[in-house]
Amino acid sequence: MFQPGARPTIAVTSSRNIVVAGAGIGGLAAALALAARGFRVSVFEQAPRPEETGAGIQLAPNATRILRDLGVADRLKPAVVVPEALVVRSGASGRGSSACI
């Protein structure tokens, strides 16, 4: 029943079940982090199976530390490739500058 001036109440469930939509990098990282904290996580992905997209992923040191904290860094190590050089291009002109790593 509505009562003017009354504070609304919000029902909070004590469920520890989480649904993650998408099995991309963000979805899987979120699922691992939540599961490590005691949540029961279900991950749903629209693609029928995982596939390579043809693009590489460059991870900064902070992201690498997160992978280590999630317990997956050692399993990913065999797939790591260190680039020999890096080219940064301007979106406007297309000109690039390269740096040896």
Buried (B, 14 or more C-beta within 10 A) or exposed (E): EEEEEEEEEEEEEEEEEBEBEBBBEEBBBBBBBBBEEEBEBEBEBEEEEEEEEEEEEEEEEEEEEBBEEBEBBEEEEEEEEEEEEEEEEEEEEEEEEEEEE
